[in-house]
């Protein structure tokens, strides 16, 4: 490919004239004021395993995630496609051809965050995104990570990011410092060949680092995902909460920026069907089952774990 991918190319894809404008878009995505070894995100006692979406156009959505993220098809039927990296399931697409698109004012998915194993992998992917002309909605340096934002063809948010070493994260009184500063695109692109696309497939270590949800009420979100489910709050404000296991910056986030007061989700619309959290062992699963029961949340037994329903109707699976 003869052209060189530059900051200007990426900003054009993002529909932004400057890096500060792109950072502002990403700040809206995270709601934060501006200011390789195995990845830490998946070494904690609880972490995200995979996400399932209800989609209208199964072929188109499958093609998008294969082209833009380089995911491989693990299994496929007329109704369901499972996608992943290096044989590991990350994303399931379920066909609901007649479903209406879920409105952004409803509770549900804000974005699925795909974590690259390294900054170099993020750089190669960024060149690839420019090569395939994937529209970008924002860029941001979150202090703990560097992130790029997109929307898939049916409006489901996507974050592609790499973490900074956790040794450099700043914790104060149990809260981690995060921000939304302009992303150092030049520094990232310096780690990749900008003259041709070398991102042929998703790297083997790619995972879902976190999931960000729209909620109707932050107190209810904190009570369910924190007190009942047992995740620790790492950052919080009136309209958003970030939670994790094992001092990761966040495995689950929820906000009410567009969805304040939202009630039960409509299961006949597109969007998030469920997501899974992996637990370290059976003892931890038993403890979480008991904790959820004590908080009044009935669990359904599934293969390898349990399934529960959050306050807005999203299924959360806990699996060993």
Buried (B, 14 or more C-beta within 10 A) or exposed (E): EEEEBBBEBBBBBBEBEEBEBBBBBBBBBBBBEBEEEEBBBBEBEBBBBBBBBBBBBBEEBBEBBBEBBBBBEBEEEEEEBBBBBEEBBBBBBBBBEEBEEBBBEBBBBBBBBBBBBBBBBBBBBBBBBBBEEBEBBBBBBBBBBBBBBBBBBBEBBBBBBBBBEBEEBEEEEEEBBBBBBBBBBEEBBEBBEBEEBBBEEBBEBBBBBBBBBBBBBBEBBBBBBBBBBBBBBBBBEEEBBBBBBBBBBBBBBBBBBBBBEBEEBBEEBBBBBBBBBBBBEEEBBEEBBEBBBEEEBEBEEEEBBBBBBBBBBBBBBBBB
